[in-house]
Amino acid sequence: MAKNIVIIVLALAILGGAAYLIKVSQPRVAVATLNSQNNSGQAGTATVINLPDGNAKVTITLFGVTAGVSQPAHIHEGTCENLGDVKYPLINLLNGNSETIIYTDVAKLGRNLPLAINVHKSEKDQSVYTSCGNLQIP
């Protein structure tokens, strides 16, 4: 009986260790360098980090923006060179900053690459892209 308990405890320890290794080996951060488009002069970075609840936070910081202008942003399928449909709408940038919680994690984003983050000139001028960056998992 004692031998069976020891075997069960060892098996659980091994399984728990394997689950831990799988969890920590999953990517937890994705990044995009946002490059200026259409001579906007707007460039910056986007980071996506996993949150403890299983979702992810997208943070965008853009320089060269016009103060007070709300700029729509999205994560699109495809690349900046060949944008596809919107995969995740993001909260509009204001003064070059935006934070959005998306209901996925970085590992799932990685399985859906290529993805790109793009920013529009304004709510009124959504057909003009001011910056874009291809999402990468380092």
C-alpha positions as CSV (number, residue, x, y, z in Angstrom):
1,M,0.0,0.0,0.0
2,A,2.8,2.4,1.0
3,K,4.6,1.6,-2.3
4,N,1.4,2.5,-4.3
5,I,1.2,5.9,-2.5
6,V,4.8,6.6,-3.2
7,I,4.2,5.8,-6.9
8,I,1.1,8.0,-7.1
9,V,2.9,10.9,-5.4
10,L,5.9,10.6,-7.8
11,A,3.5,10.4,-10.8
12,L,1.7,13.6,-9.6
13,A,5.0,15.4,-9.0
14,I,6.2,14.5,-12.5
15,L,2.9,15.5,-14.1
16,G,2.9,18.8,-12.1
17,G,6.5,19.5,-13.2
18,A,5.6,18.8,-16.8
19,A,2.6,21.1,-16.6
20,Y,4.8,23.9,-15.1
21,L,7.4,23.5,-17.9
22,I,4.7,23.7,-20.6
23,K,3.2,26.8,-19.0
24,V,6.5,28.7,-18.6
25,S,7.7,27.7,-22.1
26,Q,4.6,29.3,-23.7
27,P,5.4,32.7,-25.1
28,R,4.2,35.5,-22.9
29,V,5.1,38.6,-24.9
30,A,4.7,39.7,-28.5
31,V,6.0,43.0,-30.0
32,A,5.6,45.1,-33.1
33,T,7.8,48.0,-34.2
34,L,5.3,50.5,-35.7
35,N,6.8,52.2,-38.7
36,S,5.6,55.4,-40.3
37,Q,3.3,55.2,-43.3
38,N,2.1,57.8,-45.8
39,N,4.7,60.3,-44.6
40,S,2.9,60.6,-41.3
41,G,6.1,60.8,-39.2
42,Q,4.3,58.5,-36.7
43,A,6.3,55.6,-35.3
44,G,6.5,53.7,-32.1
45,T,6.0,50.3,-30.5
46,A,3.3,47.9,-29.5
47,T,3.6,45.2,-26.9
48,V,1.2,42.4,-26.0
49,I,1.7,40.7,-22.6
50,N,-0.2,37.9,-21.0
51,L,-2.3,38.7,-18.0
52,P,-2.9,36.3,-15.0
53,D,-6.5,35.8,-16.1
54,G,-5.6,34.3,-19.5
55,N,-6.2,37.4,-21.5
56,A,-3.6,39.8,-22.9
57,K,-3.0,43.5,-22.7
58,V,-2.0,45.4,-25.9
59,T,-0.1,48.6,-25.2
60,I,0.7,51.0,-28.0
61,T,3.0,54.0,-27.8
62,L,3.3,56.2,-30.9
63,F,5.4,59.3,-31.4
64,G,4.9,62.2,-33.8
65,V,1.1,62.4,-33.3
66,T,-1.1,65.4,-33.2
67,A,-2.3,66.1,-29.7
68,G,-6.0,65.5,-29.0
69,V,-6.6,63.4,-32.1
70,S,-8.3,60.0,-31.6
71,Q,-6.7,57.4,-33.8
72,P,-8.3,54.0,-34.4
73,A,-6.0,50.9,-34.2
74,H,-6.5,47.3,-34.9
75,I,-4.8,43.9,-35.0
76,H,-5.2,42.6,-38.6
77,E,-4.7,39.2,-40.1
78,G,-1.8,39.3,-42.5
79,T,1.2,41.7,-42.7
80,C,1.6,45.4,-43.1
81,E,2.4,44.7,-46.8
82,N,-0.8,42.7,-47.2
83,L,-3.4,43.6,-44.5
84,G,-6.3,41.2,-44.1
85,D,-9.4,41.5,-42.0
86,V,-9.5,43.0,-38.5
87,K,-8.8,40.3,-36.0
88,Y,-9.0,42.4,-32.8
89,P,-10.2,46.0,-32.6
90,L,-8.2,48.1,-30.2
91,I,-9.0,51.1,-28.1
92,N,-8.3,54.3,-30.1
93,L,-5.0,56.0,-29.4
94,L,-5.2,59.4,-27.8
95,N,-2.0,61.5,-27.7
96,G,-0.1,58.5,-29.0
97,N,-1.2,56.0,-26.3
98,S,-3.6,53.1,-26.1
99,E,-4.2,50.1,-23.8
100,T,-6.6,47.3,-24.7
101,I,-7.5,44.0,-23.1
102,I,-8.0,41.3,-25.7
103,Y,-9.6,37.9,-25.0
104,T,-6.8,35.7,-26.1
105,D,-3.2,35.1,-25.0
106,V,0.2,35.5,-26.7
107,A,0.5,31.7,-27.5
108,K,-2.8,31.8,-29.4
109,L,-1.7,35.0,-31.2
110,G,1.5,33.2,-32.2
111,R,-0.5,30.3,-33.8
112,N,-2.4,32.9,-35.9
113,L,0.6,34.7,-37.3
114,P,1.1,36.6,-39.5
115,L,-0.7,39.5,-37.7
116,A,-0.1,43.2,-38.0
117,I,-1.0,46.2,-35.8
118,N,-2.0,49.3,-37.8
119,V,-3.0,52.8,-36.7
120,H,-5.3,55.2,-38.7
121,K,-4.9,58.9,-39.1
122,S,-8.2,59.8,-37.3
123,E,-11.8,58.7,-36.8
124,K,-12.7,60.8,-39.8
125,D,-9.7,59.7,-41.9
126,Q,-9.7,56.0,-41.3
127,S,-8.7,55.2,-44.9
128,V,-5.2,56.7,-44.2
129,Y,-2.8,54.5,-42.3
130,T,-0.2,56.4,-40.2
131,S,1.8,53.5,-38.9
132,C,2.0,49.7,-39.0
133,G,4.0,46.9,-37.5
134,N,4.1,43.1,-38.0
135,L,3.5,41.3,-34.7
136,Q,6.4,39.1,-33.7
137,I,7.0,36.7,-30.8
138,P,10.7,37.0,-29.7
